[in-house]
């Protein structure tokens, strides 16, 4: 009888891993089943740009099964719960799937219901919007077109969130958008974050904090939201600060899938505790969590899934053959940051090394500059959509190292400070 791999989730991580494992597992010995609730794969980085007219909704959506390899079983259903002791996945339609190895890649989802008043029908997607969903991003596009001035507030509820730099990118893009419409002087932009600074990484805040000041964007740090008053259009913090808004672009609390909580596999936010170097569950030696579904201390970004899964496929084969997993993930993350006006930045970091200045991926020639605005960084972000659909999720090789490389980067010492010239 064949051994069974069940993969839950057909997004970025799930699609990549099904393509990688299909090539590595002997089909005479293994069957692969992938489960997802629908057949709609969304290019999530594009949701940031949709409100500004860069993409249409149709350009960001394709059928999931177009990217699955032949010979796998694709089950369209919602997951009800997992019984890890019995090694069974219970689906909402009553079907039960047995597994020998389980891979959970069901991502993370914005949950406006977790903040009092945020999802009130009087304001939700009328004056309060998200852009991490296709529906929210499309509604926000229409709202921006109609906005003629007032208080625009961009807000993060709490960390972690999917793509941590995206709210800041939205802020920069909004500044450029209203400038182009010649109404920037009529729009007050405030960036509200629970963090001490605008960027999640201290080095970035130190290097790039001037970008908010230069654009006349007010920063409201250390703001831990308590509730939203729909009638008064006020955000209220735990320490009773109040921020009024006319248009609120918010990142709600992000949470893993509800079935993770029902199955007793997750933390308070339904993320699955795993070994951060190999993604194996800390409770069960036949369950892995990949991408945004895990609790690893790395950004919940597509690049993390990409670099991680390159290593994971090798580890998985070792693991099922009873061998130690020898390929360790270092938390490598690579993010383009849109800064508006046809420019962008790039940051590259891992668990231990914060973003540094320099060139990427090659020393001197780059072509991408790190922690510095440039036109080519913006073009790199736009080009990534083609790479995503044609290479990345199909599990094809991309010439960027899985582990973070120090080549081309300016290393920092305490005495030298940020940006010290100690390139490798």
PAKEKOL-561819 format. One record per residue: residue in one letter; y, z, x of N, C-alpha, C, CB in turn. Coordinates in steps of 0.1 Angstrom, whole numbers, plus 2048, in hexadecimal, padded with zeros to 3 digits. Last residue first. Glycine has a CB too. Example, Ala and Ser with C-alpha at 12.3 -4.5 7.8 and 13.67 -1.06 7.14 Angstrom:
<atoms>
S7EA8478807F584788980084F8817FA83988D/A7C784E8847D384E87B7DF84E8847D385A871/
</atoms>
This chain:
<atoms>
X9A781193E99B80D9459997FE94598F81493D/X9C881E9439BF81493D9B28139459C680793C/X9DC8319419D083394A9C582B9459CC842949/X9FA8399399F482C93D9E88309479FE823944/X9FE84B91B9FD84B92A9F583F92E9F785892F/XA0084F900A04842905A03841914A1183E900/XA0A8718FFA058658F8A0A8598FFA0A8658E9/XA0588391FA0A881911A0587490BA19882910/XA0088C938A0787F937A0C87D9299FD87493A/X9F48A4935A008A493DA0889793A9FD8A594C/X9DD89E9269E78A79209F48A69289E28B6921/X9D887A9269D588792B9E08919259D588893A/X9CA85D9189D48679179CF87491E9D886A909/X9C583A91E9C084791C9CC85191E9B584B926/X9C981D90F9D08259189CC8349159E0824916/X9AE80590F9B680F9089BD8189139AC818900/X99D7F291A9AA7EE9159B37F890F9A87E390B/X9808049129867F89199937F491297C7ED919/X97381790598081B90B98780F91297F827914/X9638108E696580D8F49728128F99637FE8F7/X94D8208CF95B81D8D495B81B8E39638298D0/X93080D8C69368198CC9448168D092E81E8D8/X92D7F38BF92A7FD8B593180A8BA91B7FF8B3/X9447D98C993A7E48CC9397EE8C193E7EA8D9/X9457BA8BB94C7C68BD9427D18BF9567CA8B1/X93C79F8B093D7A38BE9477AF8C19427978C6/X9237A28989327A189A9347A68A893A7A988F/X90679588890D79B89491B7988949067968A1/X90179B86590179387190979A87C90778586D/X8FF7A784C8F77AD8578F77A58648EA7B0853/X90E79F8389017988398F979D84590478983B/X9257AD83B91B7B283190E7AA8319217B2823/X93079C85192E7AB8519237AF84893A7B284E/X93278084C92A786857926794855933785864/X93F77883593676E83C92D77484793E763841/X94F78D82B94678582293B77D82994E77C819/X95C79684395479F83A94A79783295E7A6831/X96977F84D95F78685595678F84C96578E860/X97B77B83897177183B966777843977765843/X98A79383B98379082E97878683098D78B823/X99679385398A79B85298379884598E7AA852/X9AE7868539A277E8579957868559A377B866/X9BF79A84D9BD7908439B07888469C9786842/X9BF7A98659BB7AF8589B77A584D9C67B9853/X9C97968769BB79B8789B67A186B9BB7A5883/X9E379486E9DA78886C9CB78C86D9DD77D876/X9EC7AD8769EC7A98689E279E8659FA7A6864/X9E97A98929E17B488B9E17B187C9E77C188E/X9FB7958969ED7928989E479D8919E978F8A6/XA147A2894A1079888AA0179588AA1878B88D/XA147C5899A147B789EA107AE893A0B7B68AA/XA1B7E78A4A1C7DC89AA1B7CE8A0A297DE892/XA037FB8B3A0F7F38B5A0F7E88AAA107EE8C3/X9E98068B79F580F8B4A028088B69F481C8BC/X9DF7EB8CB9DC7F88C49E88008C39D17FF8CD/X9DD7C88C69E47D38CC9E17E08C49F37D18CD/X9C57AF8CA9CB7B88C19D17C48C99C17BD8B7/X9B679D8DA9C479A8D79CC7A48CF9C578D8D0/X9BC7A88FA9BB7AC8ED9B27A48E49C87AC8E6/X9C37A49159C479990C9C279C8FD9B978E910/X9C17C091F9CC7B79229CE7AC9179CA7B1930/X99F7C59159AB7C991D9B57BD91F9A77CF92A/X9957BD8F49947BA9029A07C09099927AB905/X9987C08D998D7C78DF98C7C68EE9807C38D9/X9B57D28E09A87D28DB9A47C48D79A77DC8CE/X9CB7E78F59C77DA8EF9B97DA8EB9C97CE8F9/X9DF8048F09D87FB8F89D67EE8F19CB8018FD/X9DD8278E59E481A8E69DC8118F09F381C8EC/X9C48378D19CC8358DD9D38288DD9C38368E9/X9B784F8B99BD8418BC9C68418C99C483C8B0/X9A18678C99AB8638C09B08558C39B786D8BF/X98086D8CF98C8678D49958628C998885B8DD/X96A8778C09708808CB97D87A8D09678808D6/X9628658AC9628748A996A87C8B39538798AA/X97B84B8B296D8508AF96E85F8AC96384C8B9/X99082D8AE98D83B8B297F83F8AF9978458AC/X9AA8188AA99C8188AE9998268B499980D8B9/X9C28068979BE81289D9AF81289F9C281F895/X9DD7F08949CE7F18959CC7FF89C9C87E689D/X9F57E387D9F17EA8899E27EB8899F77F8889/XA097C68739FF7D08719FD7D787E9F27CA86C/XA1F7B085FA1A7B786CA107C2868A267BD873/XA2C7A6849A2379D851A1F7A385EA2A791853/XA3A7BB83DA417B0844A397A884DA4D7B684B/XA237D7843A2D7CF83CA337C4844A377D8836/XA0E7E2850A1B7E9851A267E284AA1E7EC860/X9EC7E884D9F77E0849A047E884A9F47DA83B/X9D67EF8669DF7F685D9EB7EC85A9E5803863/X9B37EE86D9C07E786D9C97EE8629BE7D8869/X99D80387D9A58018719B27F98749A980E86A/X97F81088698980688A99080287E9827F9891/X96B82989497282488997D81B88E979830881/X94E83A89F95782F8A195D8298949508238A8/X93D84F8A094885089795284589894F85D899/X92784A8B09328528B693E8548AD93684D8C3/X90484C8AA9118478A691C8508AA911846896/X8E98458C08F384F8BA9008498B78F585B8C4/X8C983D8C08D68368C08E08408B98D58298B9/X8B08498BF8B78498CC8C58438CC8AF8428D6/X89C85D8AD8A78538AB8B08548B78AE85689E/X8798608B78878668B789185A8B588B86D8C4/X8608538A18668548AE87485A8AD8688468B5/X85284B88B84F85889085685A89E84185A892/X85983487F84E83388884B84088F850828892/X87083B87286483886A85783687286682C861/X88183D88887E84888087184687888A84B877/X88482289287E82D89B8798398928898328A5/X89081787C88381288187C81C88A884804888/X8A882587C89E8268708918228758A481D865/X8B581E8938B082C8928A682D8878BC83588E/X8BC80488D8B38078998AD8148978BB8058A6/X8CC8088778C08008768B68028818C47F1875/X8E28178828D881D8798CB8158788DE81E86B/X8F28068918E98108988DE81588F8F281C89D/X8FE7F887D8F87F18898EF7FA8909047EC892/X90880C86D8FC8058698F67FD8748FE7FD85D/X91F81487B91481D87990781687691782786E/X9307FE87A92B80388791F80C88593780A88E/X9337FC85D92E7F18669287F687393A7E7869/X93C81485593081085092A80585993180A842/X95581386294B81E86693D81A86194F82B85F/X9627FE85695E7FD86495480886896A7FE86D/X96780883C95D7FE83E9587FC84C9617F1839/X96B82C83B97081E83D96481583F97A81E848/X97184983C96984283296F834831969849824/X97185585E97884F85396E848849982844858/X95B87186496186486896885F85C95785A86E/X94888786395688986595D87C86B95989486E/X93088084893487F85694388085892E87285D/X92588282F93088C83293488B84192B89A82F/X91F86381D91B86E826927877829916869833/X92884E80F92085780891D864810913851803/X93583A81E93D84481893584F81194783E80E/X91983483392683082E92D83C828925826823/X8FA84482990283B83190F83882B8FA82E834/X8E085B82C8EC8588258F585082E8F4864820/X8BD85E8298C885B8318D48588288C684F83A/X89F86F8278AB86B8208B686982A8AF876815/X88A87B83388786E82F89386982687A86D827/X88E89683988C88C84488987E84088289184E/X8A78A982B89B8A182889A89683389B89B81A/X8BE8B78338B48BE82B8A78B682A8B98C081D/X8D08A78408CD8B48468C28BC83F8D98BC847/X8C88848418CB89083A8C789D8418C489082C/X8D487085C8C88768558CD88384E8BD87985F/X8E886586B8E986485D8DD8698558EB856859/X8EC8678878E185E8828E085D8738D4862888/X90287688C8FE86C8968F48638918FA8738A2/X90588A87991088087A90D87588491D88787F/X8ED8918628F08918708FA8868738E3890879/X8FC8998428F389284A8F68958598F3883848/X9038A18219038A682F8F889F8379018B682F/X91288B80B90589080F90689581E8FA88580E/X92A8947F392788D7FF91A89480593288D809/X9338A27DC9288997DB9258907E792A8907CE/X9468B57E294B8A87DE94089D7DD9558A37E8/X9368CA7EA93F8CC7DE9448BF7D994A8D57E1/X9198B77F59228C37F692B8C37E992B8C1803/X8F88AE7E89058AC7ED90D8B97EF90D8A37E5/X8DF8B07DB8DF8AA7E98ED8AA7F08DA89C7E8/X8D98B67C18DA8C17CB8DA8BC7D98CE8C97C9/X8DA8A37AE8CE8A37B68CE8AE7C08CC8967BC/X8F48A47A48E98A779B8DC8A97A38E789D790/X90289A7BB9038A87B78F88AC7AE9108AA7B0/X8F887F7B98F68877C68F78967C39008837D1/X9028767A28F48797A38F08817AF8EC86C7A2/X91D8717A791987D7A090A8807A191D87B791/X9268667C89208647BB91B8717B491485A7BD/X9448767D793786E7D793186D7C992D8747E1/X9678737D195A87A7D194F8707D29598827C3/X98A8797D697E8707D89718787D897F8687E5/X9A687F7C399A8857CA98F87A7CB9968927C3/X9BB8617C29B586D7BD9AA8737C69AE8697AF/X9D78567CF9C98567D39C28627CD9C78557E3/X9F18467BC9E98527C19DB84E7C69E985C7B6/XA0F83E7B5A048377BA9FC8427C2A0782B7C4/XA2584179BA1D8497A5A118417A8A1985779E/XA4583C792A39835794A3183C79FA3B826798/XA5685178FA56847785A4A83E785A6383E786/XA53874796A50866799A5385E78CA4186579D/XA5A8947A7A5B88A79BA5887C79FA6988B795/XA498AE7B3A4E8A17B7A4E8987ABA4589B7C2/XA4B8D07BAA4B8C67B0A508B97B6A538CA7A4/XA398EC7C7A428E27C9A418D77BEA418DB7D7/XA259007C3A2F8FE7B9A3B8F47BCA3590B7B5/XA109007D5A1B9097D8A279077CFA1F9087E6/XA018EC7C99FC8FA7C9A079047CC9F08FB7D2/XA188D57B9A0F8DA7C4A0B8E87C1A168D87D1/XA1C8BD7A1A1F8CB7A4A148CF7AEA1E8D4798/XA2D8A0797A228A579EA258B37A3A1E89C7AB/XA3A895778A3B89E783A2E8A078AA428AB77F/XA4188A75EA3E882769A4188A776A45875769/XA4289A747A4E89A750A4C89175CA508A8755/XA2989373CA35892734A4289173DA3789D72B/XA15899750A1788C74BA25889744A0C888742/XA158AA76CA1B8AC75FA1E89E759A288B575F/X9F98B0780A038A777CA088AA76E9FE89877D/X9F08CB7979EF8C378A9FA8B97899EF8CD77E/X9EE8D07B29E78D97A99E68D279B9F08E67A7/X9EB8C27D39EE8C07C59E78CA7BC9EB8B27C0/X9FA8CB7EF9ED8CC7E99EF8CD7DA9E58D97EE/XA0B8BF808A0C8C07FA9FE8C07F4A158B47F4/XA118BB823A0B8C881FA0C8CA810A128D4826/XA308A6821A228AA826A1E8B7820A238AC836/XA4188D818A3E89A812A3089F816A4089A802/XA58877824A4B87C826A4A88A820A4787D835/XA6985A819A6986981AA5B86D81BA7086F80E/XA7383E829A69844821A68853823A5B83D824/XA8382D838A8983582EA7F83A824A9582E827/XA7882084DA77819840A7D821835A6981683D/XA7A832862A81825863A8281E856A7A81C86D/XA69846859A7884885AA7F83B85AA7B850867/XA5083A85CA5583E84FA6484084FA4E84C84B/XA4F834877A4E82986DA5382D860A4082486D/XA4E84B886A5B845885A5B83A87AA5F83F892/XA33851889A3A85887FA4885287CA3C866883/XA2384789DA2783E892A30844887A1C83788C/XA1B8598B0A1F84C8B4A278448A9A138448B8/XA158708A0A1F8718ABA248638AFA198788B7/XA0286688FA0E86C88AA1986C894A0B879884/X9EE85F8A29F585489AA0285A8949EB85088E/X9E78788AB9ED86E8B49F48638AD9E28688BD/X9DC8848939E88898999EF87F8A39E68968A0/X9D08718789CE8748869DB87888D9C886888E/X9DA86B8609CF8758609CC87986F9C286F85A/X9FD86985C9F18648609E686F8619F285D86E/XA1287A853A0F86E84BA0186884FA1986384D/XA0989D855A11891858A0C885851A1188E867/X9F98B184BA068B5852A0F8A9855A038BC85E/X9EC8A782A9EC8A98399F98AD83E9E789C83F/X9EF8A08109EB8AE8139EB8B18229DE8B080C/XA0D88C80AA0088E8109FC89C8119FF88781D/XA228737FEA1D8817FCA0F882801A1F8857ED/XA3E861803A30861807A2B870807A2E85A814/XA558507EEA5185D7F4A4285D7F7A548697EB/XA7083B7EAA6283C7EDA5F8497F4A5E8307F6/XA8582F7D2A8483B7DBA7483C7DDA8A8487D5/XA968117CDA888187CCA888237D7A7D80E7CF/XAAC8037D0AAB8097C3A9E8117C2AAB7FF7B8/XAAA7F67E8AB48007E7AB48087DAAC27FA7E9/XA977E27E2A937EE7EAA9D7F97E9A917EA7F8/XA9A7CB7D5A9D7D77CDA997E47D5A957D77C0/XA927B27DFAA07B67E0AA47C27D7AA97AA7DC/XA787AB7E3A7E7AA7D5A8C7AD7D4A757B27CB/XA767B47FDA757A57FAA7B7A27ECA677A07FB/XA767CF7F8A817C9801A817BA7FEA7E7CB810/XA5F7D27EAA6B7D57E3A777CF7EBA6D7E37E1/XA4D7CC7FFA4C7C57F2A5A7C67EBA417CA7EA/XA517DE814A547D0816A557C8809A497CA81F/XA4A7F6805A577F580BA5B7E680EA587FC819/XA2F7EF800A387F17F5A477F07FAA367FE7EE/XA247F081AA257E3813A2E7E4807A167E080E/XA2780B820A2E801828A2F7F4820A277FF835/XA1681580CA2481A80CA2C80F814A25827813/X9FD80A812A03807805A1280A8069FD80E7FA/X9F981782B9FB80982AA0280581D9ED80282C/X9F5831821A0082E829A0381F82A9FE834837/X9DD82D8129E983180B9F682F8149E8840808/X9CB8248289CF81B81E9DC8208169C4819814/X9C183583B9CE83083E9D38278329CD82784A/X9A783D8329B28478329C08418349AF85183C/X99083182099A82B8289A783382999D81D822/X98B84A80898683D80D992836814981834801/X99186B81399386080A98D8548109A285F806/X98988F81598A88181A98C87780F97D87E822/X9AB89980B9A28928149948978129A7893823/X9BE8957ED9B789D7F79AE8947FF9AF8A97F1/X9D28837E29CE8907DC9C889A7E69C488E7D0/X9EE8727ED9E08757EF9DC8827EA9DD8747FF/XA0685B7E0A018687E19F28687E4A038707D4/XA2684E7DDA1884B7E1A128587E5A188407ED/XA3E8487C5A378537CCA2984E7D0A378607C5/XA5D83B7BDA4F8387C0A498427C9A4E8297C7/XA7683E7A7A6F8467B1A608427B2A6F8557AD/XA8881F7A3A8582D7A0A7D8347ABA7D82D793/XA837FD798A8A8077A0A8681579BA9980679F/XA747EB78AA817E778EA897F1796A897E3782/XA547DF785A5C7EB78AA697E678FA547F3795/XA447CA77FA4D7CF775A577DA77AA467D3769/XA337C8795A3B7BC791A467C0787A327B278A/XA277E0795A307DD79FA397D279CA297DA7AC/XA167DD77FA207E777EA2B7E5789A1A7F5780/XA047C9787A0D7C677CA197D077BA057C776F/X9F87D779C9FF7CA79FA097C77949F57BF7A0/X9EB7EB78E9F67EF7979FE7E279A9F27F67A4/X9D67DE7829E07E477A9ED7E77829DB7F1773/X9C87D77999CD7CD7919D87D27889C27C6788/X9C17F07A39C97E87AB9CF7DC7A39C07E27B6/X9B07FA78E9BD8017919C67F87999BA80D799/X99B7E878E9A37E97829B17F078599C7F2778/X9917EB7A89967DE7A499F7DF79898A7D47A1/X99C8087B99938027B09997F47AC99080A7A3/X9B08137C89A38127CE99880D7C599F8207D3/X9C98187BD9C680A7C29B98097C99D18057CB/X9D68287A09CE8287AC9CD81A7B19BF82F7AA/X9F38357909EA82A7939E282E79F9F181D795/XA0883D775A008437809F48397839FA85177D/XA12830760A1C83476BA1583B777A2783E765/X9FA824758A07821752A1282475BA09828744/X9E482F7639E58217649F181C75B9D881A760/X9EA84B7519E184575A9E18367589D384A757/X9FC85673DA0185174A9F8849753A0685D752/X9EE85C7269FD859725A02853732A04865721/X9D586472E9D78567299E68527279D085571B/X9D287574C9D787673E9DA8687399E487F73E/X9C88787659C286E75D9C786E74F9B386E75E/X9D888E76F9D88817759D387676C9D1882782/X9D48A77629DF89F75E9DF8917649EB8A5761/X9C38B677D9C98B87709D58AF76D9CD8C676E/X9AC8A378E9BA8A978F9C08AA7819C38A0799/X9958977899948A37909A28AA79298E8A079E/X99987E77D99588977499589777C98888776E/X99B86C7929A787278C9A587D7839AF867785/X9888657AA98686D79F99387379997B8787A2/X97C8497BC9878517B89858587AB9948487B7/X95D84C7CE9648477C397084F7C095B8467B7/X9468407E894F84A7E29588447D89588517ED/X9248367ED9328367EF93A8427EA93882A7EA/X9098337ED9108317E091F8347E190A83A7D6/X8F28327FD8FE82B8019078297F58FB81E809/X8D58418088E08427FE8ED83D8038E28517F9/X8B483980C8C18378128CC8378078C282A81A/X89484681089F8448078AD84380F8A08507FD/X87283F81487F84181B88A83E811880839828/X86083E7FF85C84580C86984881485283C814/X8648417DC86983D7E98628447F487883E7EA/X8638357BA85E83E7C58638387D284E83D7C5/X87883579F87582E7AB86F8387B58818267B1/X87783377C87683B78787283379386C847785/X88B82C75F88382776A88383177588781976F/X89F83574E89283A74D88883675788C83773F/X8B882D7528B18257488A282A7478B181674C/X8C183C7678C584075A8BE83874F8D483D759/X8A684477E8B183C77A8B583F76B8AE82D77B/X89C85979889C8577898A884F78589B865782/X8888557B48968537AF8958507A089D8477B6/X87386C7C68768637BB8848627B886E8687AF/X8668807D686A8737DB86B8697D186086F7E6/X86389A7CE8598907C985B8827CE85A8907BA/X8798A47DB86C8AA7DD8618A07D986B8B77D6/X88F8967D188B8947DF87E89A7E289589A7E8/X8978857B788E8917B98898907C78838917AE/X8B787C7AD8AD87A7B78A48877B78B38777C5/X8C486D78E8C38787988B88747A28C0886791/X8CF8557848D086277D8CF86D7868C5863772/X8DF83878C8D68427918D984F7898D78447A0/X8E081A7798E782677D8DC8307828F082C772/X8D57F97838D480577B8DC8107818C580A779/X8C47DF78E8D17E27888D07EE77F8D77D5781/X8B27DA7AA8B27E079D8C07E47998A97ED79E/X8A27C37BE8B07C77BA8AF7CD7AC8BA7BC7BB/X88C7C17D888E7C37CA89B7C97C78827CD7C5/X88C7A67F188E7B47ED88F7B57DE89B7B97F3/X88878B7F487D7947F687F7A27F2877793803/X8A678180689B77E7FD8907887FF895770800/X8C37978098B978E80E8AD78C8048B379481C/X8E27967F78D579D7FA8CB7937FF8D07A47ED/X8F87897EF8F878E7FD8EB796800904797800/X8F77847D58F97787DE8F777C7ED9077727DC/X8F779C7C88EA7967CC8EB7897D48E17947C0/X9127A17C290B7A87CD8FE7A17D29077B67C7/X92A7887BE91E78E7B99167957C59157837B2/X94C7917C79417887C793478F7C193E7837D6/X96F7957C89627997C195878E7C396579C7B3/X98778D7D19827997D697479D7D198C7A57D4/X9927787C398F7767D19887827D899C7737D9/X9977827AA98C7797AC9887777BA98F76B7A5/X9AF7907AD9A37977AB99778E7AE9A379D79D/X9C17817C99BE7827BB9B278A7B99BD7757B3/X9D678D7E49C97887DE9C97897CF9BD7907E4/X9F17927E59EA78C7F19DD7867EC9E87967FC/X9FF7A17D29FD7927D09F678B7DBA0A78C7CD/XA007BC7D4A0B7B47DAA097A57D9A0D7B97E8/X9E87C57CA9F47C87C2A007C17C79F77D77C3/X9D57BC7DE9D67B67D19E37B97CA9CA7BA7C9/X9D47CC7F59DD7C17F59DF7BA7E89D87B77FF/X9C17DF7EF9CE7E47F49D87D87F39CD7E8802/X9AA7D07EA9B17D77DF9BF7DC7E39A87E37DA/X99F7C78029A87BE7FB9B07C57EF9A17B27F6/X98C7DA8099997D98119A37D080A9967D381F/X9767D47F797F7DF7F498C7DE7FD9787EB7F7/X9697BC7E696F7BD7F497A7C77F39747AF7F9/X94F7C47D195D7C37D39617C57E19657CE7CA/X9357B77BF9397BC7CC9477BA7CF9307B67D8/X9237BC7A39317B87A79347BF7B593B7BC79C/X90E7C379390C7B879D9197B37A29047AC796/X9067E679090B7D978B90A7CF79691A7DA787/X8FA7FD79A8FC7FC78C9017EF786906807788/X8DE7F87B08EC7F97AE8EF7F779F8F57EF7B6/X8C57FA7C88C97FE7BB8D87FE7BA8C380C7B7/X8AB7E97D98B97ED7D98BD7EF7CB8C27E37E0/X88D7ED7EB8937EC7DE8A27F17DF88B7F57D4/X8757DF8008837E47FF8887E27F188B7DC80A/X8557E780E85D7E180386B7E78038567E37F5/X8417E282B84C7E88258517E08198587EB82E/X82D7D283682C7E18368367E882E82C7E6845/X8347B98348267BC8308247CB83081C7B683A/X84D7B883F84C7B783083D7B982B8507A982B/X8587CD85784D7C485484B7C38458407C885C/X87B7D085D86F7D68578647CB8548727DE84B/X8917C186688A7CA86F87C7CF86A8927D5873/X89D7B38528997AC85E8907B48678A67A8866/X8A27C683F8997BB83B8947B38488A17B1832/X8B47D684C8A67DB84B89D7CF8478A67E6841/X8CC7C684A8C67CA8578B87CE8568CF7D585D/X8CF7C382E8CD7B78368C87BB8448DB7B0838/X8D27DE8278C77D68218C47C98298C97D3812/X8E97E48348DD7EA8388D17E38338DC7F9835/X8FD7D58278FB7D48358ED7D98399057DB83E/X8FB7E080D8F87D28108F67CF81E9047C980B/X9037FB8128F67F880C8F27E980F8F67FA7FD/X91D7F981C9127FF8249057FB81F91480E824/X92B7EB80692B7E681491F7EC81C9387EB81B/X9147EE7EA9217EC7F09207E77FE92A7F87EE/X8FE7F67DC8FE7E87E190C7E57E58F97DE7D7/X8E98127D98F780D7DB8F78007E28FE8177E4/X8CD81E7E78D68217DC8E481C7DF8D582F7D7/X8AF8127F18BD8137F58C58147E88C18067FD/X88F81B7FA8988197EF8A681B7F48948237E3/X87280F80887F81380B8888117FE88580B817/X85081780985B8138008688188068598177F2/X83280881683B81381684880D80F83E818824/X8167F88058237F780C82B80480B82B7EC807/X7F480080880080080080D80080980080C7F6/
</atoms>
